[in-house]
C-alpha cells in the first residue's frame, strides 16, 4: 500500500506546477529541468507511460554582470568574461574541471556552498558567478544550502536539459492516478 503525504494542496512539492485555464502547458512554480544523466527519472517516466513526452533541448547559459549579459556556455565564453582576472579564471576553470571528475565525498554535505566554494573557486569567482546563482535560486536561504547541491549541479550539468511536454505536472497527475488505481492513498494538505 502506497501512502503519500503532501503538505500543499497538490502533488509535486518544489516541482509542483501552476496553470491558468487559457494556458496549454503548466508552468513549474520553481524552475525545473532534468539532466541527460537522470537515469532514474527517465526510467520512472517510461514506467508510467510518458517516455514519449520527455524531450531534451539545447540551452544557452548567460551571466548578468555590470548591467550586461555575457554568454557562459563554452570555455571560450568563460575566458572572454571581462569581470574576472586571468588568475581567477584559471583557478575557477581548474576547479570546474576537477569537480567533473571528483566522486561524491561526505565532506560536500558538511559545508554550506557559500563557505566551501569561495575557497575552491576564489572569492572573486564566487561573487561574480556562483553567489548570484545561489541567491537567485534560494533567496535568503542561500547560505543554508549544502555544498553537495552545487557540486551535483556542476558535476552533471549538460548542454541539453530535459522537460516534459505539457509540463512536469503531467508526471504528478499520472502518478496520482496510478497510486489511486492501485488502492494507494494520497493525503493533500497533510504535513508528515
N, C-alpha and C positions, 0 to 999 in steps of 0.2 A: 504494500500500500504506500503510495506516494502522498505526502502532505507538504504543501508549500505555504509558508507564512510570508506574506508581503506587507511591509509597513505602509506602503502607499495604496491608493485606490485602484491601481492597475499593475499588472506584472511588468517586470523589466528592471527594477532597481535603478541604478545610474544609467542604464542603457534604455530606459523607458522612452516612449515617443509621445508626441502630441500631433493632432491632426484636426484641421478645420474641415467643414463639410465640402468646401469647394476645392480642396487640395487632392491631387491624385496620389501623392505619396505622403506617408507620415514623415515627420521630422524628429530626429533624436533630440531629447531635452538637453542632453550633453553630447557633444560631437563624438561619434563612434565610427570606427572602421576596423577592418580586420587585416592582419598581415598575411602574406602568402605562406608563412610558416605556421599559421594557426591550424595545425592538422586536426586537433580535437574539435574545433568549431566546424571545419569542413566536414568532418565525419558526422557530427550532430545534424548539420543542415541536410546532409544526404539521408541520414536515418529517418528524418521527419518529412522527407519528400520535397525538400526545397532546393536541392542541389542546382537545379536549372535556374534558380533565382539569384544565386551568388555570382557576382562578377567582380573582376579586378580592373582598376582604372589607373593609368599613369597619372601621377600628380606632380604639381610644382610646389616647392617649398621656398619661402622667402623670409627675410628678416626685415622688420621695420626699425630703422635706426636713424637718428638725426633728421627726422621728417622725410626720409627716403625709404623706398622699398628696394632691397637687394636680393637677387636670386641666390638661393642657398642649396642647390641640388647636386652640384658636382664639386670635385676637388678644385677645379679652376675657379668656380664661383667663390669658394671659400678663400682661395688665395687672393682674389680680387677684392674681397670685402675690405673697404678702406678704414674701418674703425678699429682695427686690431693691428698692432705692430708685428713685424716678422717673427720675433721670438714667441709672442703669444700664439700666433698661427701655427708655428712648428710644434709648440707644446700641446695645444689642443688637438691638432691633427694627429700627432703621435698617440695621444690618449684615445682618440676616437678609433684609431686603427687597432690599438691593443684591446679595447673593450669588445670589438667584434670577435676576438679570439679568446678572451678570458671566459672561463666557465663560471657558473654561479658559485659564489662563496658566501658563507653565512655573514661575513662582515658587511655585505651590502645591506643587510637588514638592520645592522646595529647603528647606522649613522643616518641622520636626515640628509637628503640630497644637497640641501643648501650649506651643509657643513663639509661634506666629503668632496663634492665636485669642484668647489673653488680651489681646493688643494690640488686636485688632479689636473684640472684644466687651466688653473691660474685664475686669479680674481678678475682680470680684465676679460678673459674669455667667458667666464661665468656670467659676469654682468652684461656683456654685450649680446649674448645669445640665450643661454640656458635659464638664467634667472627670470627673464621676461617670459619664457615659455611656461615655467612653473607658476609664476604669479598669474599669468593669463588663464591658465587651466584651473588652478586650485585657489586663487584669491588669497584671502587671509590665512588659509590653512597650508599654504605652500611650504612653510617652514617645518611642518609636521610630516611631510611626505618622505618616505624612506628612499634612500639611495638606490634600493633594488628596483623601484619603479622606473627611474630614469635609466638605470643600467639596462633593464629589459627592453625599453623602447629603443635605445641606441643599438643594442645587440641584434634585434630582429627587424629593424626598420628596413623597408624595401621601397623601391621606386613605384611599385604598384600597390594600391590599397584596395581592400575588398569591401563591397557593400551588398546589401540585399535589395533587389528590385522591389520598389514599393516601400522600402524602409525596414529597419530591424524589427519593428513591431510585428511583422509577419511571423517571425520566429516565435515570439512570445504568444501570439494568438494560436499558432499551430500547437505549441507545447501545452497551452491551456486546454485546447480541445482534446488532445491525446491523453492528458492526465485525467480529465473528467470522463472520457470514454472508457478508460481502464480503471474506473472506480476510485481514482485518486481524489484528493480534496485540496481546494485552494482557498486560503483564508486571506482576503484582502483587508486592508486597514488593520492588520494584526502584526504587531511587532513581536518577534521571537525573543 
